[in-house]
Amino acid sequence: MERLDKILANAMVGSRKEVVKLIRSGVVFQNGIPITDPSHKIDPKVSELTINGTPIFYQEHYHIMLHKPQGYICATEDTREKTVLDLLPDDVFPKHKLFPAGRLDKDTEGFVLLTTDGKLAHRITGPKNHINKKYYVELDKPLQSGWNKSFQNGIIIDDGYRCKPAFFEPISHNTCHLTLFEGKFHQVKRMFEALGCTVTYLKRVQIGSVTLDEALNLGEFRELTQQELSRLETVPEHYKENL
């Protein structure tokens, strides 16, 4: 059960102050009965809400696939830098409640999941859950034979930490896909630095079993489908050998 004013605010009817005024004006109905008390509690999943006869559809959580461009940080607000939330218009989602589930560096592009669901975000980012993140990588030097074994054994990065096994897939002489099952600071870049080369371009293309929509241009976004949401926690079968 939730307060009526909170439900309508979450449904993007208006701000909390605006929906309180709307409710008190007598135009909000629950199952055909007018409700004028903003604190009135209902179950939005079973009650029919209308405003001036127009049905209101309740959505508990929002999950946004964003194709992040370079130059934006993964934060909800910052006084000096542009954040990923700056890419969303104010009137499309409950923007103030969205936050990134995990981070990408400012100069890294690709799939960022924005959500209002803290439990889902924790399941995706929690190290014990082994949810994979797949990256497209461009390097300043050619790929070397033996790297596949090095990544499987765990690369030792600059602070002495041995990374968990990663899944390495060559694409061309200096490009590859790399799938990680953890998320240390600048980890992809530091792993390749340990191998003697520099990452010149980095893009996250997949989280769990959900791949970045190729139809999304840089800076564009859309809601996850229900199917994608159900698959989000799933590790692809061909990656499980690294767990």
N, C-alpha and C positions, 0 to 999 in steps of 0.2 A: 504494500500500500504506500502511495506517495501523495504528497500535497498536489492539489490541482494546479496551483501557480507554477510549481516546479515542472510538472509534466508539460504544460503549455510552453514554458520557456525552452525546455529541451526540444520541443517540437518546432522550434523556430517561429512561433507565433509572434513573439516580440520579446523585449527585455522583461525581467522579473517585474519591474515597476509598471510596464505597459500592460502585462497580462493581468496584474492585480486590478487595474482600472477596468479592463475589459470584463473580467469576471463580475465585478461589482455592478457593471452596467446591465447585467441580466441577459446577455446574449449567448452565454455558455450553457450547454445542456449536456447532462449525463443520462443516457438512456431515455431521452425525451423529457427529462425533468430539469428545469432551470436551477443552476447552482450559482449562488452569489457570494459564497464564502471562499476566499482564496486558500484557506488552510484546510478545506475539505479534502479528506483522503479517499483515494479510489485505487482500484487495480486497473491500470490502463490496458492490460492485456485482455481483460474480459468486458470492460465497460465501453460503450459507444459514446464518443465525445463529438459534439458539433459546435460550431460557432456560426451564428446566423444561418443555420441549416447546412453548413459545409462540414463534412466529416474531417476530423483531425486524426492523423495516423501517428501513433507513438512509436518511437525507435529508441531503445534503451542505450545502445552504443553505436558509435560510428567508427568505421575502419577505412582509411584512405590510402590508396597506392599513389605515391608521389614520385615522379621522375625528377629527382633533384639535380639542378645544374650546379656548376662550380660557383663559388662566391657566397654560398649560404651555409650557416652553421645549423647543426641539429640541436636546437634549443627552442623554448617557448617564447623567450624574450631576451633581448640584449640591448644595452644602451649604445653600443658601438658597431655591432655587426648586424647584417640582415639575417633573419632566421627563416627556416623552412615554412613557418606559419605565415610569413609575409607573402608567400606565393598563393595563398588562398584568399578569395574574397570574403568579406565579413558576413555576407548574407546567405552563404550556401550551407555551411555546417555550424554547429556550436563551437566556433573556432577557439573560444577561450578555454574549452575543456579538452581540446586535442593536444597530444604531445607525441614526440617521436619515440617509437619502441626500438631503442638502440640508436647508434650514432654513425655518421659518416663524416670524414674530414671535410673541411671547408673546400678543398680543391678536388674532392672526389665526387663523381656523379653517380646517379643510379637510384635504385629502389630504396625509398624510405617509407616505412609504415607509420602512419599517423593514426592514433586511436584514442578513444576515451576510456578504454577498458584496461585498468591497471593489472588485473589478473592475467589477461592475455599477454600484455607487454612483459610481465615477469616470466611467463612460461617461455616466451620467445628468446629473451635475453639471459635467462638464468643459465649459468655454465653447466649445471648438472643435467639440463634437459637436452643438450647436444643438438640444438637446432642449427642446421647448416646455413651458412651465408656464402654464396658463390659470386666470384668477382672475375671480370674481364680485365686483363693486365697487359700493358705495353711496356717494354723494357728498352733500355739504351744499348743493350748488348744481346747477342744471340743466346737462345736457350742452350743449355749444356746437357749432354748425356749424363745420366746418373742423378739428375735432379729428382726424378720420380721417387727413387729410393730415399733420397735425402728428406723429402717432404714426408714420406711414410714413416721414417724413423724419428722425425721431429727436429726441426731446425732450432739451433741454439742462437738466440738473438743477443743484442749488444749488452744486456744486463745480466747475461748468464742463464736466462730462463730457457728451458727446452719446451718448445711449443708442442701442442698435441699434434698427432698425425693429421696431415692435410691431403686433399685429393688434387693432384696436379694433372692437367690436361693440356698438352701442347696444341697450338692452333697453327702458327706459322713460325718462322725462324726467330722472331722476337716477341710473339704474343702467346698468351695462354689463358686458360681458366684455372682459378685456384679456389677451392672450397675449404672453408675453415669451420671448425666446430667450437670455437671460442672467440673472444673479441678483445684482445689486448690493444693498448694504445698504439696506433699506427702499425698494426701488426703485419699487414701485407708488405708494406714498404720495408720494415725492419727485417723481415724474413729474406727478402731478395737482396737487401744490403749485406746480409750475412753470407750470401752467395756471390758477392762481388759485383752487383749491378744495381741500377737505379730504376725505380718505377717512374715512367714518364707520363702515364695516363692510367687511371683506375676508375672502374665502374662496377657497382654492385648490381648484379642481374637477377639474383634469386634469393629468396628467404624460405627455408623449408622446401616444400614442394611447389611454391608459388613463384612463377617467373614474371619479371617486369614486362608489362604489356608493351609490345613493340609499336603499337599505335599511339602511345603517349610520347609527345615531343618533350624536350627539356622544359621543365617548369609546369607541365600539365599533370593532371591528377584525375582519379575517379574512385568511386567506392569499390571495395572488394565485393565480388559476388559471394553468394552464400556457399557455393562450392569451393571457392578459393579460401574462404574463412575456415571451412571444415578441414582443408588440406594444410593450413598454415603451419601446424605443428608437426607435420609428417616429414621425416627424413627420407629422401629418395632411396630406394633399395640399393642402388649401385654405390651409394656413399657409406652405407652402414658398416662396411668392412673397416672403416677408419675409426669407428667408435671403440 
